[in-house]
Amino acid sequence: MPIQRALISVFDKTGLVPFARTLVEQGVEIISTGGTARALKDAGITAVELSDYTGFPEMLDGRVKTLHPRVHGGLLYIRGNKDHEAAVTQHKISSIDMVVVNLYPFEQTVAREGVTREEAIENIDIGGPSMLRSAAKNHESVTVVTDPNDYDCIAEEIQASGNTSLSTRRKLALKVYQRTSEYDAAIAEYLATQEELAENPDEPQTPARLNILAHRSQKLRYGENPHQAAALYGRFFDYFEQLHGKALSYNNILDLTAAAQLIQEFEGESPTLAILKHTNPCGVGQAENLKSAWDKAFATDKQAPFGGIIAVNQILDGPCAESIREIFSEVIIAPGFSTDALDILTKKKNLRLLQVKQPMSIGSGWECRSVGADSFLAQQRDDSKSTEKVEVFESVADRSPSDKEGKAMRFGWKIVKHLKSNAIVYVGSDRTLGVGAGQMSRVDSSRIAVWKAKEAGLSLKGSVVCSDAFFPFPDGLIAAAEAGATAAIQPGGSVRDAEVIQAANERDVAMVFTKARHFRH
């Protein structure tokens, strides 16, 4: 049976007019409310005002308008059920065969800085979820639409047959319950956090309720290993657009996320290029152009970049692309690609090219890990925004850093916090020279970094050593000085800080404490 009547009430009016016009062309009567009705009428589309349809006016500043038996009865009655048919006939309730509703923007409202509790409460939609749930429950007969992205495919079905298929209605009903569950969870999380804030206003705030609700956006061939099933969930592709190459793997996504977070540290700076492998940076360079930045980053370690991830903070140009193509890379991430770069890199069919659409720091600001037993850890991201609040650079040795050493410290400090602990990186003012990460001993990480530099033929004389956590003993600082480092940057905080400072003074090493640790497990 063709759709005869549709109720449309949307906050997001994207694509509304062409979709409604298609419905009218198919003979569908439209009932609408408030701003939606005005938008339709302004476009020349006839729509019956809901208050005229129900015979009951909107009231309480619009809080009550769709909560009416003529709406929910028309949605919920079972077509073909004699008792239901008799009831709706007795009460003069007509069928509503389609609901097109999207909700007040509660999540966007509470994400705004300075939003008041009153504003948040007013953006809790009542009628919208009620209509969606009624229509979704009766999806055997009713088409329910909550996502403007579905308008085109639904319009095509209606143009072809006058109605949607049962298969489509089932999928749309599922989307409704996914959406309303997310919506209610966001409200619950906000209210719970507000209560905690009221009770403990001076304590650092963590979510009182952790809601992990994310749609599967892509099935993956497998996880870290071929015997592990895997999928990608959430809004990953709100941040990245894949321009070329085969589908991303589980490991690709872990690596490129780490690369994107690192390169964000250099947003707005000189052309910078980072090469990562297994989420660890193995080379970072900064120069007057990306080609030179590549040369510096690649020179740090010419073995590890094979099969690695490359990230840049500028539009990737042809000369840099020409150099990159010489080695096998899994993924390249950039804010954009020049035409020349695309011509060069798309010749490698397996190379994945991803364009960054927006910084990954946008969002909740929390990162979560499963720790088994249906339990999770959550913490604020260790990004530039959180770092600025806690870091205080303090020169603690007899000799203060030179301008060149200070520049190298700032450069290296942005990198070391993206290495797995224990992390040590030797840097110049615009390049990495030796990288050591993920060792059980900080001295071992330093030895690996020194060995890597020697393997690459790079001198550490005059370099700056950066450590993600304090040197627990003087031996790590002494080893760095013997390798050629003339300055060090570290958090400080060891019970043996005085001994480490003394060792630095004895070797004329400038040293800065940051007062902030950057462990990464």
N, C-alpha and C positions, 0 to 999 in steps of 0.2 A: 504494500500500500504506500503511495507516495506521501512525502512529508507535506502536511497541510498548514502547519502553524509552528512558528519559531519564536522563542522569547530571547531577546538579545539585550544584555546589560553588561558592558565592558568598561573597565578603567583604561586598559591599553587599547587604543583604537587603531593600532597598526593593521592595515589591510581590511578594515571593517567595511568600508563603503563598497569596494568591488565584490566582496563576498556577499554582502546583503543584496546588492543589485542582482547577482546571479540567482539568489533565492527568489526574489520577486519575479524574475523572468521565468522561473519554473512554477509560478503560481502559489508560492508560499506566502501566507499572511504573517506579517511581522508585528510582534508586540515588543515595546521597548520602554525604557525608563530614562528620566532625567537627561543627563548630558549625552547619553547614547542616542536617545530619541532626537535631540536637537541636531546632532551630527548627521543623522540619517536624513532628517527633513531638509537641512541645509544643502545636502547633496541631491535633493529632489526625490528621495525614496520615501514612500508612504509607510508610516508606522503608527500603530495604535498605541496610545499612551496606556501604560499599565493601570493607572488609576481609573481610566475609562473602562478598561477590560474587566477589572474586578469590581467596579462600582464603589471602591473604597479609596479615599485620598491617601497620598503619602503623608506621614506624620512624624513627629519627634525628630525634626531636622533630617528626615530621610532615613532614620533608623528602622522604621517600619514601612515597607512598601511591597516587598515580594513575599512576605510571610502571610500567605492567604490561601484558603482552600481551593480557590479557582486556579491558583498556580500549582500547588503541590498535588491537588487531586488530579489535575490535568496531566501531570507528569507521572504519578505513581500508579494510577489504576491499570490493572492488567487487561489488556485488550483481549476480547473474546471470553472473559470471565463474566458469566451472566449476572452474578451479584454485583460485581464492580460496575458493569455497564448500567445496571438498573440504578445504582447509587448516583453515578455521575449524571444520568438522565434526570433523575428526581431533583437534583440540586443544580441543574443547568450548568454543569461543568463541561467545557469542551476540551478535547485532547490538545496537549502541547507536545509536538513530536520532536522538537529540537530545542536545546538550550545552548546558547553561546554566552559564556560568562568567563571573565577573568577577574581576579580579586584585587581589592585595595592593596597598595604596595606596602604592606607592613614591614617586610624585611628591609626595603630600601629606606623607609622612614626611620627605623631605629638605628640604621647604619649612619645616619647623618649626625655630624658633630653638634652637640647642644640640643638635641631633640628632647622635648619634655615628655613626662609620663602621660600627660593629657593628650598630646599629639599622637603618641603611640596608641593609646586606647581608642582614639577616634578612627584610627586606621586598621582596627580589627573588623574585618568583614563578617557579617552575620548572614545576611540574605544570600550572598554569593555561594558560600560553601553549602548552605542548605539546599539551594536549587541544584547545584552540581551533584550532591549526594543523592538527591531524589531521582534525578535523571539517570545517574550512573547505576543506581539500584535497578531501575526498570529499563536497562539497556537492550533488553530483548526487543523493545519497541521504540525507544527514545534514543536519539543521537545527541551526545553531549560533547561540547567543544570548549576546551579551556586554553588551548594554545594556538595563537594566530598562525603559527607555522603549519598547522594542519588545514587551514582554509582551502588551499588550492586543491589538495587531493580530495577533500570532501566535496568541493564544488564540482569536480570532474565526475564523481560518482553520481551526484544528484542530477547533473545534466544528462548522464547516460541512462539512468533508470528511474529518476524521481525520488530515490531514497539511497541510503547507505547500506552496505552489506552488514550482516550480523557480525562477520569477522572484524570489520572496521569498528563497529559499535563496541565490541568487546575490548578492543585495544584502546579506544577512547575512554571507556569506563575505567580501565586500569590506570590511565594517565590521571584521571580525576582523583582517585584515591591516593595515588602517589603525591599529587600536588597538595591535596588537603591535609595529608599527614605531615608534609613538610611545613605547611603553613601553621598548623596547630603546634608543631614542635618549636617553631621559631617564636611563637607567642609565649609558650611555656618557658622557653629558655630566657627570653627577655624578662618576664615577670619574676622568675626565680632569681635571676641576677640582680634585679632591682631590690628584691627582699634582702639578699645577702649584702648588697651595698648599703642598705639602710641600717642593717644590724652591725656591720663592720666597715664603716666608711674609711678607715685609715689603713686597712690591709690591702695588699695587692689583690686585684680581682681575678679570679678564674671562673670559667663558666660553672654555674651551679648545677647545670644539667648539660651533659654532652650529647648532642644529637648528631649522629652520623647517618645522614640520609642522602644518598647520591644515586642518581640513575646510572645504569651501565651505559657508557658512551661508546665502548668499543670492546669486542672480544679480542683477546690476544692469543697467538698460536700456543704459547705456553709461558710459564713464569721464568724464574731465574734459571731453571733447568727444564729440559724437555718433559720430564715426568710430572711437572707441576702445572695444574690448570690455572689460568689467570685471565683477568679482565681489567679494563680501565673504567673507573667510575667518576662521576662528578663533572665539573665544568672546565676540564683541561683545555678544550678547544675554544673556550672563551679567551684564552691567553695565547694560544698558538694556532697558526694556520699552516698546514703542511702543503707545500707548493710542488713537491716532487719526491719521488722515490717510493720504495715499497713500504708496506705497513710498519708502523712502529712496534717494537718488541717491548716486553716488560723491562728489560735491562736498559734499552734505549731511553725509555721514559724516566727511569731513575737517573740516568746519566745527564740527560738534557735538562732536567729540572735543576740538578746541581749546577750545571753550566750557566743556566739562565740566572740563578740566584747570585752566582759569583760575578757575572758580567754586569749585573745591576749595580754593583758597588762602584763601577766606573762610569755610570750614566752622566752625560754632560762633560766628560773629560776628553782628553786627547784620544785619538784612535787607539783602541786597546783590543787585544785578541788573547783569548785563553784557550788552551787545549786541555781537555780532561779525559781521564781514563778511570773507570770504575768509581766515579763520582769525585775523584781526587784531581786537582789541577797538577799537571806535570810540566806546564810551561805557560807563562803569561808575559806578554810584551806590550809596551806602549811606545808610540813613535808619532812622527808627523803624518804618517799614512799607514793603512792597514797592511800593506805589503811589508814594510819595515817592521811593523809590530809582529807580523807572522815570523819573520826571520829571527827576531829575538826570542819569541816564545818557543819556536821549533828547535833553536840552538840549545835550549836547556836540556833537552832529552830527545834524541832523534830516534829512539826505539819505541818508547811508550806511546807516542801519538798514533801508531799504526792501529787502525780500528777504533780511534778515539772520537771524541765530540769536540767540535770547534764552536766557540761563541765569540761574537764581536759586538761592539757597542755603537757601530756606525753602519750605514748602508754598505754592504759588501760589494766592492768594485771588481773590475776585470783583472787588474794586475795581481791583486791578492788571490782571486779565484784561480788564476793561472798557476800560482805557486802551490796552492792547496791541492790542486788536482794531481800533483805528482805523488801523493801518498794516498793510501786507502783510508777513508774516514767513514764513520757510520752516519753522523748527523752534523749539519751545520745550522747554527741558530744566528739570526740577524734581525735587526729591526726592518730590514729591507734588502733587496738584491737588485743591482743594476742589470740592465738588459744584457750587457756583455757578460756579467757574472753568471746569469742564468743560462746564456748560450753555452758557456764553458762547462758549467757544473751539471746541467741536465743531460749531458752526454754520458754521464755515469749513472746508469739506470738504477743501481741499488743505493745510491747516495740519497739520504733523506734531507730535504731542505725545509726548514721551519722558519716562518716569519713570526716575530713577537708582536702580538696585537696590543698587549697592555702589560705593565709590570706585574710580576707574580705576588708582590706584597699587597696588592689589592685583595680584599676579602677579610676573613675573620681575624687574620693575624696569628692564628693558632696552628700548630702542627701536632699530629697525633700519631701514636704507634700502638699497635696491638701488642700486648704482653701476655697473651694466652688467657685461658680460663674466662673468656668473654670480658676481659679487662683491657683498659686503655690508659696510656699516659698522654697527657696534653701539656704543651708548653708554648709560650710565645716564641715566635720565630726569632732567631738570632740574626736579624737583618740590620741594615744601616739605621733604621728608625729607632730600634730598641737600643742599639749600641751607643747612639749619641747621648742617651739619657744617663749612662753609667760610666763612660770612659773619661778619665782625667789623666792626660799625659803629664808625667812628672819626671824631670831629669833628676836622677839620684846619684850619679857618679861625680867625681871631681871635674871631669871634662864634659861640657855640654855638647850635644851633637852639632856638627857643622850643618850648613844649609843643605848640602848634598845628602848628608846622612839623614837629616830630618825628612827630606823628600822621600828617600828610600824607605824609611820607617813607615811613613804613611802609606806608601805603595804596598809594601810587604804585609802590613797589618791587615789590609783588606783581603789579602790572599790566604794568610795562615789560618784564619778562622773558617775557611772552607775546606781545609784538609782534615782527614781523620786523625784523631789524637792517638798517640802523642805526635804533635806536628812541629816540624822545624822547617823553615825555608830561609835560604840565603838569597838576598836580592841586591841589585843595584838600584839606582833611582828610577829605572823604567823597565826593569826586566828581572825575571827569576834567574838564579844562577845554579841553585841546587835545592832539591826538594826531598824531604823525608817524612813519611807519614805512617800512621797506624801501627807503630811498634810498641812493644810492652815497656820499653825503656826510652826516655827522652834522649839519652846519649846515643842509643842505637839509631834513632831517627836522624840525629845530627851526623852520625858516621855515614849513613846512607846518602844524606844530602851532599856531604863532602865527596863521597865516592862518585855520585852522579855528576857532580861538577867536573871532577877529574876526567871521567869517561867522555864528557862532552868537550873537554879541552878548554874549560872556562876557569879563569883565575878568581879566587875568592878574596884576593887582596883588596882591602878597602871596602869590603861588602858589609851589609847589615844582616845580622841574624835575628829572625823573628820566631818567637815561641808562643804557642797558643795558651800555655799555662806556665806557672812559675818554674824556675830552675830549682829543684829541691836541694841540690848540692852545688858547690862551685864547679864541679867537674864538667858540667855541660857548657858553662860559660868559658871555662879554660880551653876546652876542645875547640870551641868556635873561634876563640882568639888565635889559637895555634894554626887554625885553618886559614886565617887571614882576615877575619871579621874585625872591624874597628869600632862597631857600635852594635848594640843589642836593644831590642824592644820586647818586653814581656809584661805579664800582669803584675808580678810581685805578689807578696803575701806569704812567702815561705818563712818558717821559723828561722831559717838560715839566710834570710835576705842580707843581713849585715856581712856574712862571709862572702856571698856572691858579689856584693858591691865592692868589698875589699879586693877580691880577685880581679874585678873590672878595673879598679884604680891602679892596681899593680901592673896592669897591662895597657894602661892608657885607653881603655875601652869606654866610650860614652854609653850610657844606659838610661833607658826610659821605662818607667812603670806606668801601666795603663789603668790599673785598679780594676780591670775587667777580664775575666777568663773566657776563653772560647773553645771549650771542649766540644768535640763532635764525635759521638760514638757510632 
